[in-house]
Amino acid sequence: MKDSYKEVLKYGMVGVVGLGVEWISFFILSDVFHVNYIISHVLSSVLAITNNFLLNSHFTFKATDKIWKRAVSFYGVAAIGIVISTTLLPIFVKLINTSLIYVDISISQKMIQNIGKLGATGVVVIIQFFWNKYITFKKKLPESNS
């Protein structure tokens, strides 16, 4: 059980680094280069996914065997995560916009998009941790000598 806590902690640390990669690239793409926020979201997610796969393989789960099989699984999970978060992002943006109208608060559209992205990211992180722990980086149990 103690190892599970360490894995969650390491996964979280990798996630924070990946989040930094994702958000910095998102801001650069959307705010500096004025790329559409959905396209910026997808591109920044791909950069973070690559970062997270490498760090989780070596640092979190120490699973460097079957690298191609694990990569396919990790990127598959990530692709599903991108679909989920890309679907949730405009929904969250619309919900936030609608909520703000009712409480008469004025926030910039960029800030609303960032808050929406944060919510979408949070939902996906939870799904991906469990998938990656129990499928992508699952360790083969030692065979017993019965």
C-alpha positions in Angstrom: 0.0 0.0 0.0 2.9 2.3 0.8 4.1 2.0 -2.8 0.7 3.0 -4.1 1.0 6.3 -2.2 4.4 6.9 -3.6 3.1 6.2 -7.1 0.2 8.7 -6.6 2.7 11.3 -5.3 5.1 10.8 -8.2 2.2 10.7 -10.7 1.0 14.0 -9.2 4.5 15.5 -9.5 4.8 14.4 -13.1 1.3 15.8 -13.7 2.3 19.2 -12.3 5.3 19.3 -14.6 3.1 18.2 -17.5 0.5 20.8 -16.5 3.3 23.4 -16.7 4.3 22.2 -20.1 0.7 22.2 -21.3 -0.3 25.5 -19.9 2.8 27.4 -20.9 2.5 26.1 -24.5 -1.3 26.8 -24.4 -0.7 30.4 -23.4 2.0 30.9 -26.0 -0.1 29.4 -28.7 -3.3 31.1 -27.8 -2.1 34.5 -26.4 1.1 35.1 -28.3 0.4 33.5 -31.6 -3.4 33.9 -31.4 -4.1 30.3 -32.4 -7.7 29.3 -31.7 -8.1 28.1 -28.1 -9.4 24.6 -29.1 -6.4 24.1 -31.5 -4.1 25.5 -28.8 -5.6 23.0 -26.3 -5.0 20.0 -28.5 -1.4 21.0 -29.5 -0.4 21.8 -25.9 -2.0 18.5 -24.7 0.1 16.5 -27.2 3.3 18.2 -25.9 2.3 17.5 -22.3 1.4 13.8 -23.1 4.8 13.2 -24.5 6.5 14.7 -21.5 4.3 12.7 -19.1 4.8 9.4 -20.9 8.6 9.7 -20.6 8.6 10.8 -17.0 6.0 8.3 -15.9 7.8 5.4 -17.6 11.1 6.1 -15.9 10.2 8.0 -12.7 6.8 7.0 -11.5 6.2 3.4 -12.5 9.8 2.4 -13.5 8.4 0.4 -16.4 10.8 0.7 -19.2 10.1 -2.7 -20.8 7.6 -3.1 -23.6 8.0 0.6 -24.3 6.2 0.6 -27.6 3.2 -1.3 -26.2 3.1 1.0 -23.2 3.4 4.1 -25.5 0.5 2.9 -27.6 -1.6 2.4 -24.5 -0.5 5.7 -22.9 -1.2 7.7 -26.1 -4.5 5.9 -26.6 -5.6 6.9 -23.1 -4.3 10.4 -23.8 -6.2 10.6 -27.1 -9.4 9.6 -25.3 -8.5 12.3 -22.7 -8.1 14.9 -25.4 -11.5 13.9 -26.9 -13.1 14.2 -23.5 -11.4 17.5 -22.5 -12.0 19.0 -26.0 -15.7 18.1 -25.6 -15.9 19.4 -22.1 -13.9 22.6 -22.8 -16.6 24.5 -24.8 -19.3 23.1 -22.6 -17.5 24.5 -19.5 -16.8 27.8 -21.2 -20.5 28.1 -22.1 -21.6 27.2 -18.6 -19.2 29.7 -17.1 -20.4 32.4 -19.5 -24.0 31.6 -18.6 -23.3 31.6 -14.9 -21.6 34.9 -15.0 -24.6 36.5 -16.7 -26.8 35.5 -13.8 -24.4 36.9 -11.1 -23.5 40.0 -13.2 -19.7 39.5 -13.0 -17.5 40.6 -15.9 -14.4 38.4 -16.7 -12.4 38.4 -19.9 -13.2 35.6 -22.4 -9.5 34.4 -22.1 -10.0 34.0 -18.3 -13.2 32.1 -18.9 -11.4 29.8 -21.4 -8.6 29.2 -18.9 -11.0 28.3 -16.1 -12.9 26.0 -18.5 -9.6 24.3 -19.5 -8.7 23.8 -15.8 -12.0 22.1 -15.2 -11.7 19.9 -18.2 -8.1 19.0 -17.3 -9.2 18.0 -13.8 -11.8 15.5 -15.0 -9.3 13.9 -17.4 -6.5 13.6 -14.9 -8.6 11.4 -12.6 -9.6 9.1 -15.5 -6.1 8.8 -16.8 -4.4 8.0 -13.5 -6.5 4.9 -13.0 -6.2 3.7 -16.6 -2.4 4.2 -16.6 -1.8 2.6 -13.2 -3.9 -0.5 -13.9 -3.4 -1.0 -17.6 -0.6 1.0 -19.2 2.1 0.5 -16.5 0.7 -2.7 -14.9 3.5 -4.8 -13.7 3.6 -8.5 -14.4 3.2 -10.4 -11.2 6.0 -12.9 -10.5 5.0 -16.4 -11.2 4.6 -18.6 -8.1 6.4 -21.9 -7.8 3.6 -24.2 -6.8 
